[in-house]
Amino acid sequence: MARLGTLDDVTPRTLAGGAILREAARGDEPGILACIQGLAVYEREPDAVENTVDALEAALFGDDPRVFAHVVERGGVIVGVAIWFVTYSTWTGRHGIWLEDLFVDPGQRAFGYGKALLASLARVCVDRGYSRFEWTVLDWNDPAIGFYRSIGAEPMGEWTTQRLTGEALAALAATLDD
């Protein structure tokens, strides 16, 4: 039986410029981390990444992986990544995919690698009968927003992402101890 996050029977695909779109494999962790760091720089948070090669190895390839990645490799270098996990909709009663990160090296963006990465996740959704493929985008990221509109993605204007971290997260958890 295939791992939950695998491309299943979708074989690696050759893309423009001789790049290969494939499921992440052990040994890709440094390249994936470099893409995560590249995304952080692009999103104006260069010092925010706490992730490590070891943490990625455990998350992607440990005993019970809950996060998955597809990569674009060109000339032996990871130049693009889509990092994702499975969600569940109580309204549809079906699973979906949440895209955590999509990044293509700026020098490699004219080849369609971002679209190919998204298409590979759309294929997973369709093949598995998942009802949704979702992600967030920063309000100021006009190039990404334009790209997402060009492939048919629609904004969820009535929804605002909420987040608990640090002290607020710990404080809420501590309310159970009262």
C-alpha positions in Angstrom: 0.0 0.0 0.0 1.3 3.4 -0.9 2.0 6.1 1.7 -0.9 8.5 2.2 0.9 11.4 0.6 2.4 9.7 -2.4 1.6 10.4 -6.1 0.2 6.8 -6.1 0.2 5.7 -9.7 1.2 9.1 -11.1 4.7 8.7 -12.3 7.3 11.4 -12.1 6.9 13.8 -15.0 9.4 15.6 -17.2 8.8 19.3 -17.4 10.2 22.2 -19.4 14.0 22.6 -19.2 14.5 18.9 -18.3 13.1 19.3 -14.8 11.4 16.4 -13.1 8.2 16.7 -11.0 8.0 14.0 -8.4 7.2 13.1 -4.9 9.8 14.1 -2.3 12.2 11.4 -1.3 14.7 11.0 1.5 17.7 13.1 0.8 15.6 16.0 -0.5 15.3 17.7 2.9 18.2 20.2 2.4 16.7 21.3 -0.9 13.2 21.5 0.5 14.5 23.6 3.5 16.3 25.9 1.0 12.9 26.5 -0.7 11.2 27.1 2.6 13.9 29.7 3.5 13.6 31.2 0.0 9.8 31.6 0.6 10.5 33.2 4.0 12.8 35.8 2.3 10.2 36.5 -0.4 7.5 36.9 2.3 9.7 39.4 4.2 10.3 37.0 7.1 13.9 35.9 6.5 14.5 35.0 10.2 11.2 33.3 10.9 12.2 29.7 9.8 12.9 27.4 12.7 12.6 24.2 10.7 15.6 22.0 10.2 16.7 19.2 7.9 16.2 16.7 10.7 12.7 18.0 11.5 11.8 17.8 7.8 13.1 14.2 7.7 10.9 13.2 10.6 7.8 15.0 9.3 8.0 13.8 5.8 9.5 10.3 6.2 9.1 9.3 9.9 6.9 6.4 11.2 3.6 8.3 10.7 4.0 11.1 8.2 1.4 13.8 8.4 2.9 16.2 5.9 3.9 15.6 2.3 5.9 17.3 -0.5 6.1 17.3 -4.2 9.2 18.7 -5.7 10.6 20.0 -9.0 14.2 19.0 -9.5 16.3 20.5 -12.2 19.9 19.6 -12.8 20.0 17.7 -9.5 18.7 20.7 -7.5 15.3 21.2 -5.9 14.0 24.3 -7.6 10.3 24.1 -6.5 8.3 22.6 -3.7 4.7 22.1 -2.7 4.3 21.1 0.9 0.8 19.9 1.9 -1.3 17.8 4.3 -4.7 16.2 4.3 -7.7 18.0 5.7 -11.3 17.0 6.4 -14.5 18.9 5.7 -17.4 18.2 8.1 -19.7 19.9 5.5 -18.8 17.6 2.6 -17.9 14.6 4.7 -14.7 14.2 2.5 -11.1 15.0 2.8 -9.2 17.7 1.0 -5.6 19.1 0.7 -4.2 22.1 2.4 -1.2 23.6 0.6 1.1 24.9 3.3 3.9 26.2 1.0 4.4 26.6 -2.7 7.7 28.0 -3.8 9.6 28.0 -7.1 13.1 29.6 -7.2 12.7 33.0 -8.8 15.1 32.2 -11.6 13.0 29.1 -12.5 9.5 30.8 -12.6 9.1 31.0 -16.4 8.9 27.3 -17.0 5.4 26.5 -15.5 6.8 24.6 -12.5 4.4 26.3 -10.0 1.4 25.3 -12.1 2.7 21.8 -12.5 3.1 21.5 -8.7 -0.5 22.7 -8.2 -1.7 20.4 -10.9 -0.1 17.4 -9.2 -2.0 18.2 -6.0 -5.2 18.7 -7.9 -4.6 15.2 -9.4 -4.3 13.8 -5.9 -7.6 15.4 -5.0 -9.4 14.2 -8.1 -8.0 10.7 -7.9 -8.9 10.3 -4.2 -12.3 12.0 -4.4 -11.2 14.8 -2.2 -13.6 17.8 -2.3 -11.2 20.7 -1.7 -7.8 22.1 -2.4 -7.1 25.2 -0.3 -4.3 27.5 0.7 -3.7 31.1 1.8 -1.9 33.9 0.1 -0.6 37.2 1.5 -2.8 40.2 0.6 0.1 42.1 -0.9 1.4 39.2 -3.0 -0.2 40.4 -6.3 1.9 38.2 -8.6 0.7 35.1 -6.7 -2.9 36.3 -6.5 -2.9 36.9 -10.3 -1.4 33.4 -10.9 -4.0 31.7 -8.7 -6.8 33.6 -10.4 -5.4 32.4 -13.8 -5.8 28.8 -12.8 -9.4 29.3 -11.5 -8.8 29.7 -7.7 -11.3 31.9 -5.9 -10.8 33.9 -2.8 -12.7 33.0 0.3 -13.6 36.6 1.1 -15.7 35.9 4.2 -13.0 33.9 5.9 -10.1 35.2 8.0 -7.3 33.0 9.2 -7.0 32.8 12.9 -3.8 31.7 14.8 -2.7 31.0 18.3 1.1 30.9 19.0 3.5 31.3 21.9 2.2 32.7 25.1 -1.4 32.9 23.9 -1.3 29.2 22.9 0.1 28.2 26.2 -2.3 30.3 28.2 -5.3 28.8 26.4 -4.0 25.3 27.0 -3.4 26.1 30.7 -7.2 26.9 31.1 -7.8 23.2 31.3 -5.6 23.0 34.4 -7.7 25.5 36.3 
